[in-house]
Amino acid sequence: MENLEDQRRVERALKKVKSIKGFYKHLAVYIIINILLIAMHWRDLEPGEEFLSFETFSTAIFWGLGLAIHAFGVFGTDVFFGSNWEDRKIREIMDKDGGSNEKWE
């Protein structure tokens, strides 16, 4: 029974690693392609045409939203703070406080 549970844990871990790897590939492609698209737009500017326009960054914006959704799917809500962020922060503040009676600023 224990061996079966270990096998399931390994399979879940492999699946998680594969999804994280897929996200990082997606992120790398996003960065490379958007740099190329923005550089091409800059190169093709007509005299008097503005570089800072919605057209320049629209692909990066909408693709970025899709990338953010992908990140939440892979990392969940732990993407910003981590799963035990609150516990670590509480310990850090308690360690800094050291029992002093200083007021919060």
BATOR-574275 format. One record per residue (C-alpha): x, y, z. Coordinates in nm, 4 decimals. Each point is the difference from the previous one (the first is absolute). Layout:
<atoms>
<xx->X&yy->Y&zz->Z> $
...
</atoms>
This chain:
<atoms>
<xx->0.0000&yy->0.0000&zz->0.0000> $
<xx->0.2816&yy->0.2404&zz->0.0871> $
<xx->0.1724&yy->-0.0655&zz->-0.3325> $
<xx->-0.3182&yy->0.0937&zz->-0.1896> $
<xx->-0.0270&yy->0.3272&zz->0.1917> $
<xx->0.3652&yy->0.0798&zz->-0.0722> $
<xx->-0.0592&yy->-0.0675&zz->-0.3681> $
<xx->-0.2977&yy->0.2382&zz->-0.0017> $
<xx->0.2052&yy->0.2703&zz->0.1700> $
<xx->0.2743&yy->-0.0399&zz->-0.2607> $
<xx->-0.2542&yy->0.0204&zz->-0.2820> $
<xx->-0.1531&yy->0.3188&zz->0.1483> $
<xx->0.3454&yy->0.1517&zz->0.0407> $
<xx->0.0935&yy->-0.0855&zz->-0.3591> $
<xx->-0.3241&yy->0.1529&zz->-0.1253> $
<xx->0.0661&yy->0.3185&zz->0.2007> $
<xx->0.3581&yy->0.0255&zz->-0.1303> $
<xx->-0.1238&yy->-0.0488&zz->-0.3561> $
<xx->-0.2582&yy->0.2789&zz->0.0399> $
<xx->0.2598&yy->0.2364&zz->0.1506> $
<xx->0.2396&yy->-0.0791&zz->-0.2849> $
<xx->-0.2788&yy->0.0691&zz->-0.2513> $
<xx->-0.0692&yy->0.3358&zz->0.1617> $
<xx->0.3647&yy->0.1049&zz->-0.0164> $
<xx->0.0169&yy->-0.0993&zz->-0.3674> $
<xx->-0.3144&yy->0.2070&zz->-0.0618> $
<xx->0.1600&yy->0.2951&zz->0.1839> $
<xx->0.3220&yy->-0.0261&zz->-0.2039> $
<xx->-0.1910&yy->-0.0072&zz->-0.3300> $
<xx->-0.2133&yy->0.2948&zz->0.1174> $
<xx->0.3075&yy->0.2097&zz->0.0763> $
<xx->0.1887&yy->-0.0863&zz->-0.3197> $
<xx->-0.2942&yy->0.0450&zz->-0.2372> $
<xx->-0.1168&yy->0.3252&zz->0.1583> $
<xx->0.3492&yy->0.1493&zz->-0.0087> $
<xx->0.0184&yy->-0.0877&zz->-0.3706> $
<xx->-0.3476&yy->0.1406&zz->-0.0732> $
<xx->0.0716&yy->0.3245&zz->0.1831> $
<xx->0.3395&yy->0.0357&zz->-0.1698> $
<xx->-0.1587&yy->-0.0595&zz->-0.3414> $
<xx->-0.2653&yy->0.2611&zz->0.0746> $
<xx->0.2696&yy->0.2485&zz->0.1052> $
<xx->0.1980&yy->-0.0716&zz->-0.3190> $
<xx->-0.3050&yy->0.0506&zz->-0.2233> $
<xx->-0.1116&yy->0.3311&zz->0.1527> $
<xx->-0.0880&yy->0.2691&zz->-0.2513> $
<xx->0.1270&yy->0.3540&zz->0.0640> $
<xx->-0.2292&yy->0.1647&zz->0.2539> $
<xx->-0.1591&yy->-0.3273&zz->0.1100> $
<xx->-0.0035&yy->-0.0594&zz->0.3754> $
<xx->0.1737&yy->-0.3040&zz->0.1458> $
<xx->-0.1921&yy->0.0021&zz->0.3281> $
<xx->-0.3416&yy->-0.1046&zz->-0.1239> $
<xx->-0.2444&yy->-0.2792&zz->0.0763> $
<xx->0.0830&yy->-0.1616&zz->-0.3332> $
<xx->0.3633&yy->-0.0402&zz->0.1048> $
<xx->-0.0752&yy->-0.1869&zz->0.3199> $
<xx->-0.3408&yy->-0.1602&zz->-0.0618> $
<xx->0.1416&yy->-0.3479&zz->-0.0680> $
<xx->0.2133&yy->0.0148&zz->0.3143> $
<xx->-0.2973&yy->0.1181&zz->0.2084> $
<xx->-0.2488&yy->-0.2634&zz->-0.1111> $
<xx->0.2541&yy->-0.2815&zz->-0.0109> $
<xx->0.1200&yy->0.1164&zz->0.3431> $
<xx->-0.3515&yy->-0.0447&zz->0.1361> $
<xx->-0.0006&yy->-0.3547&zz->-0.1350> $
<xx->0.3422&yy->-0.0566&zz->0.1546> $
<xx->-0.1275&yy->0.1256&zz->0.3361> $
<xx->-0.2903&yy->-0.2453&zz->-0.0186> $
<xx->0.2485&yy->-0.2762&zz->-0.0829> $
<xx->0.2098&yy->0.1027&zz->0.3045> $
<xx->-0.3022&yy->-0.0170&zz->0.2308> $
<xx->-0.0852&yy->-0.3410&zz->-0.1427> $
<xx->0.3503&yy->-0.1297&zz->0.0699> $
<xx->0.0871&yy->0.1744&zz->0.3267> $
<xx->-0.3458&yy->0.0782&zz->0.1367> $
<xx->-0.0294&yy->0.2892&zz->0.2402> $
<xx->0.3480&yy->-0.0782&zz->0.1356> $
<xx->0.1636&yy->0.1714&zz->-0.2970> $
<xx->0.0617&yy->0.3261&zz->0.1881> $
<xx->0.0343&yy->-0.0826&zz->0.3676> $
<xx->0.0590&yy->-0.3742&zz->0.0165> $
<xx->-0.1981&yy->-0.2546&zz->0.1965> $
<xx->0.1436&yy->0.0838&zz->0.3418> $
<xx->0.0688&yy->0.3705&zz->-0.0467> $
<xx->-0.2206&yy->0.1092&zz->0.2905> $
<xx->0.1705&yy->-0.2363&zz->0.2462> $
<xx->0.3469&yy->0.1117&zz->-0.1099> $
<xx->-0.0968&yy->0.3674&zz->0.0227> $
<xx->-0.1474&yy->-0.0418&zz->0.3494> $
<xx->0.3187&yy->-0.1737&zz->0.1194> $
<xx->0.2141&yy->0.2715&zz->-0.1585> $
<xx->-0.1940&yy->0.2783&zz->0.1713> $
<xx->0.0055&yy->-0.1808&zz->0.3335> $
<xx->0.3770&yy->-0.0521&zz->-0.0296> $
<xx->0.0555&yy->0.3674&zz->-0.0798> $
<xx->-0.2297&yy->0.1094&zz->0.2807> $
<xx->0.1882&yy->-0.2043&zz->0.2589> $
<xx->-0.2503&yy->0.0880&zz->0.2710> $
<xx->0.0490&yy->0.3759&zz->-0.0218> $
<xx->-0.2900&yy->0.2333&zz->0.0567> $
<xx->0.0675&yy->0.2222&zz->-0.3011> $
<xx->-0.3041&yy->0.1288&zz->-0.1848> $
<xx->-0.0620&yy->-0.0902&zz->-0.3626> $
<xx->0.0888&yy->0.2761&zz->-0.2388> $
</atoms>
